[in-house]
Amino acid sequence: MPLSPETVSLLDMAYRVGAPKFHELSPAQARHSFHKLQFAFRPDAPAVASTAEVPIARADGSALLARLYRPLASHAGDQLPLLIFLHGGGWCIGDVPSYDVLCRELANGSGCAVLSVEYRLAPEHPFPAAPDDVRRAFHWAVDNADLLGVDPARIALGGDSAGGNLAIVTALALRDTDNPPTFLLLVYPSTEIRSTRPSRDKYAEGFFLDRSTLQWFFERYLPGVDTEDWRVSPMRAASLAGLPPMLVIGAEFDPLVDDCAAFAARVREEGGVVQYRMFEGVVHGFYTLGKLFPEAREAVALSAHALRQHLASGEGGR
């Protein structure tokens, strides 16, 4: 399918003469640019029942910050399923405020509470700071389920891009524990740092997530780290068996799309339950830009439906 008109408009804006790319900016500048993009093209914020800022203590005395959303139809005493959501941005950019609208939409659409986690970013905090924070947030949510008003047996992990990577890595680390996640929501996740699949070259330039930008992210997140380590490239794990049911969303004109499809296929081959949906005509990053992309609204609705379906009962859909 050709690029959608909305995608062409976004790419024209992104590649206009003189506009710097992420990899040409400092981390602070890249974060500001990403923030502006999200605020310009995200939908209007829907009301939810409540939001609360949640500080989670780290061992060194610092706080891992998160924001809890309870859906509009919920009541104070309801014990809800929970989605722990991890924002994208190449482990270097992105934040909870940029994803505020998306988390509200997912909460209302799914009937789940959503805990959006402000994990530490590279290059100030390279690997393994981010996955360490995500595991801490998951364990804290299980241990404090009563405080959050959620069911510890119905906790999903989700995220887009780098956040999807962190969701997979955390699920692999927790799959043999007493309280593993019960569902994964994976939106164009990074599953392999080094990949030779065709989409990496086919969409390497001019499709929003350029090869140089990917390399900029990788170098800052993984200084001196073995990129074959499953904790950064979960496709390299010896086994993907035992992961929870998952929805994997891909974008047609994304350098990561073949990696996403390959990951979904391998999980299915190893006995996992996978729904894979590739959205045509769009690029990496479309999911949060619902003011511009009708496909984003469809993808968020699909995500909310999958969460509701798999987390509706205490069995978590397993």
HELIX and SHEET records of a PDB file:
HELIX    1   1 PRO A    5  ALA A   14  1                                  10    
HELIX    2   2 PHE A   22  GLU A   24  5                                   3    
HELIX    3   3 PRO A   27  PHE A   41  1                                  15    
HELIX    4   4 PRO A   97  TYR A   99  5                                   3    
HELIX    5   5 ASP A  100  SER A  110  1                                  11    
HELIX    6   6 ALA A  129  ASP A  143  1                                  15    
HELIX    7   7 ALA A  145  LEU A  148  1                                   4    
HELIX    8   8 ALA A  162  LEU A  174  1                                  13    
HELIX    9   9 PRO A  198  LYS A  202  1                                   5    
HELIX   10  10 ARG A  211  TYR A  221  1                                  11    
HELIX   11  11 PRO A  234  ARG A  236  5                                   3    
HELIX   12  12 VAL A  257  GLU A  269  1                                  13    
HELIX   13  13 PHE A  286  THR A  288  5                                   3    
HELIX   14  14 PRO A  294  LEU A  311  1                                  18    
SHEET    1   A 8 SER A  50  ALA A  57  0                                        
SHEET    2   A 8 ALA A  63  ARG A  70 -1                                        
SHEET    3   A 8 ALA A 113  VAL A 117 -1                                        
SHEET    4   A 8 LEU A  80  LEU A  86  1                                        
SHEET    5   A 8 VAL A 150  ASP A 160  1                                        
SHEET    6   A 8 PHE A 183  VAL A 187  1                                        
SHEET    7   A 8 MET A 246  ALA A 251  1                                        
SHEET    8   A 8 VAL A 274  PHE A 279  1                                        
END                                                                             
